């Protein structure tokens, strides 16, 4: 093992450019990344905030009721448990909580015309449309 190490050191010492690259490259790379990412690592970046318009076309209660009506024919304990779960399940609120949890986005509830106008006026950066029957299709 020592013979291999001795050979590699001798080869490295003969080639001065390879030795310079080996020693200087980490220092140069550290300096470049330090300048480029210094503000990010220091925490002095500007806060990113974006407004999102949510257009609610879905009727949560209606979707839950449709699901519960489709449970006919199952044993009554299963119907009871699934009914309770369907009434508390709201996929729209889950999406909203996920968006709010990032501290980047602000949510506005608008209808489609208001949302498109806000997007044109650059008051919002995106429109999230919750389509009709969203709850019913996602409860299943």
C-alpha positions, -999 to 999 in steps of 0.1 A, spaced: 0 0 0 28 24 9 44 18 -24 13 29 -43 11 61 -22 48 68 -28 44 63 -65 13 86 -67 31 114 -47 61 112 -70 40 114 -101 21 143 -87 53 162 -78 66 158 -114 35 175 -129 33 210 -115 0 220 -132 -18 190 -118 -5 199 -83 -16 235 -87 -51 224 -99 -53 199 -70 -45 226 -44 -61 257 -59 -94 243 -73 -111 238 -39 -101 273 -28 -114 289 -60 -146 269 -58 -151 278 -22 -146 315 -30 -171 314 -60 -198 296 -40 -192 319 -10 -199 350 -31 -228 334 -50 -246 319 -20 -235 342 8 -268 360 11 -288 327 11 -266 311 38 -267 343 59 -305 345 58 -306 380 43 -327 372 13 -359 390 6 -391 371 15 -409 356 -14 -446 362 -14 -471 352 -41 -508 356 -42 -529 327 -55 -565 329 -65 -586 299 -57 -618 294 -77 -642 270 -60 -665 253 -85 -670 223 -62 -698 218 -37 -682 199 -8 -715 190 10 -731 179 -22 -701 156 -30 -702 141 4 -739 134 2 -735 118 -32 -708 95 -18 -730 86 12 -760 78 -11 -737 54 -30 -730 34 1 -764 16 0 -760 -21 2 -731 -21 26 -734 -33 62 -748 -6 85 -716 -3 107 -695 3 75 -720 28 62 -719 47 95 -681 49 97 -678 58 60 -705 84 63 -687 100 93 -654 100 74 -670 115 43 -686 143 62 -653 153 78 -632 149 47 -627 180 27 -600 178 0 -602 215 -7 -593 224 28 -564 200 27 -550 217 -4 -555 251 12 -537 241 44 -508 227 23 -505 260 5 -508 281 36 -482 260 54 -454 272 31 -456 309 43 -449 319 7 -484 321 -7 -514 342 2 -548 328 -9 -577 348 -23 -611 331 -29 -625 346 -61 -649 336 -88 -635 328 -123 -640 363 -138 -624 380 -108 -595 356 -108 -588 361 -145 -590 398 -141 -566 397 -111 -542 375 -132 -543 400 -160 -537 429 -136 -509 408 -120 -525 409 -86 -522 371 -84 -495 349 -99 -517 318 -104 -553 306 -104 -561 273 -87 -595 260 -99 -612 233 -78 -634 216 -104 -670 205 -100 -673 171 -83 -638 173 -69 -649 162 -34 -671 134 -47 -643 120 -69 -617 123 -42 -638 108 -14 -642 76 -34 
